[in-house]
Amino acid sequence: MKRLAGDITERSAYIIWHGYKIATITERMNDATEIEYIIRVNWDVYDASKCDDMIAGIDMDLRLPEYIRDHYPSFVVQRTPPKGREDVPYTLKRLGLTCYDRWDIMCKNHGKTSDEFEVEEILN
């Protein structure tokens, strides 16, 4: 997959399993507003954690150094309500957000869903 070119802005977060920072997820956007997502699993930490969950949307059996997507990864989609859902205005208000942004919703809600992963934004 071709990597983004141009002036890039990034935001990153840890994917955490039972206190272990097993991976990072990074959203990258260029000056043409093209987006890509990169998931980097720290395989040493993942193995040491004895994690028995898979990160949605990537083939972890391949054990790649990074997984790149040019669309919202399943991991993000699972942690955010669809934009048109009836309770989205309430969710935004509860999280202190003024507009719908999947990344911000995921990070402010710590990625809570039915699996055992959490998300912690890396603030620079």
C-alpha positions in Angstrom: 0.0 0.0 0.0 1.3 3.4 -0.9 2.0 5.6 2.1 0.7 9.2 2.4 2.7 12.0 1.0 2.6 15.7 1.8 2.4 17.6 5.0 1.3 15.0 7.6 -0.4 15.4 10.9 -0.6 12.4 13.3 -2.4 11.3 16.4 -1.6 8.1 18.2 -3.0 5.9 21.0 -2.0 2.8 22.8 -4.0 -0.4 22.5 -3.9 -1.8 26.0 -4.8 -5.3 27.2 -5.0 -5.8 31.0 -2.4 -3.0 31.6 0.0 -4.1 28.8 0.5 -1.6 26.0 0.5 -4.3 23.3 0.2 -2.0 20.3 -0.2 1.5 19.0 -2.7 2.9 16.5 -1.9 6.0 14.6 -4.2 8.1 12.4 -2.2 10.1 9.7 -3.8 12.8 7.6 -2.0 14.8 4.8 -2.7 18.3 3.6 -5.1 16.8 0.9 -7.2 15.3 3.8 -6.3 11.7 2.8 -6.2 9.5 5.8 -4.3 6.3 6.7 -4.3 4.2 9.9 -1.2 2.3 11.1 -1.4 -0.4 13.8 1.9 -1.5 15.2 1.8 -4.5 17.5 4.7 -4.8 20.0 5.0 -8.6 19.6 7.3 -9.0 22.6 4.8 -7.3 24.9 1.9 -9.0 23.3 3.5 -12.5 23.8 4.5 -11.6 27.4 1.0 -10.5 28.2 -0.5 -13.8 27.3 -3.2 -11.9 25.4 -5.8 -14.2 24.0 -7.8 -11.5 22.1 -7.2 -10.5 18.5 -7.1 -6.8 17.4 -10.1 -6.5 15.1 -9.4 -6.0 11.4 -5.8 -7.2 11.2 -4.5 -10.7 10.5 -2.3 -11.2 13.6 -1.2 -14.6 12.4 1.0 -12.7 9.9 2.9 -11.0 12.8 3.7 -8.0 10.6 5.7 -5.0 12.0 2.8 -2.8 10.9 -0.7 -3.0 9.4 -1.8 0.0 7.2 -5.4 0.8 6.3 -6.7 3.7 4.1 -10.1 3.5 5.8 -11.3 3.3 9.4 -9.9 0.0 10.8 -12.5 -2.4 12.3 -10.8 -1.7 15.7 -11.9 2.0 15.5 -15.4 1.2 14.0 -16.2 -1.2 16.9 -15.4 1.5 19.4 -17.5 4.3 18.0 -21.3 4.7 17.3 -22.4 5.2 13.7 -22.7 9.0 12.9 -26.5 8.8 12.3 -27.3 6.9 15.5 -30.0 8.6 17.6 -27.9 8.9 20.7 -24.8 10.4 19.1 -25.5 14.0 20.3 -25.8 12.7 23.9 -22.6 10.7 23.5 -20.7 13.8 22.2 -22.0 15.9 25.1 -21.1 13.3 27.6 -17.6 13.1 26.3 -17.2 16.9 26.0 -17.0 16.9 22.2 -18.7 19.4 19.9 -18.5 17.5 16.7 -18.4 13.8 15.5 -14.9 12.5 15.2 -14.4 8.8 15.5 -10.8 9.1 16.8 -11.8 11.6 19.6 -14.8 9.4 20.6 -12.7 6.3 20.8 -10.0 8.0 22.9 -12.3 9.9 25.2 -14.3 6.7 25.9 -11.0 4.8 26.4 -12.0 2.4 23.6 -14.5 0.6 25.8 -16.5 -2.1 24.1 -17.3 -5.8 24.7 -13.7 -7.0 24.3 -10.9 -6.5 26.9 -9.0 -3.9 25.1 -8.7 -0.2 26.2 -7.3 2.8 24.4 -5.1 5.5 25.8 -4.3 8.5 23.6 -0.7 9.5 23.4 -0.6 13.3 23.9 2.5 15.0 22.5 
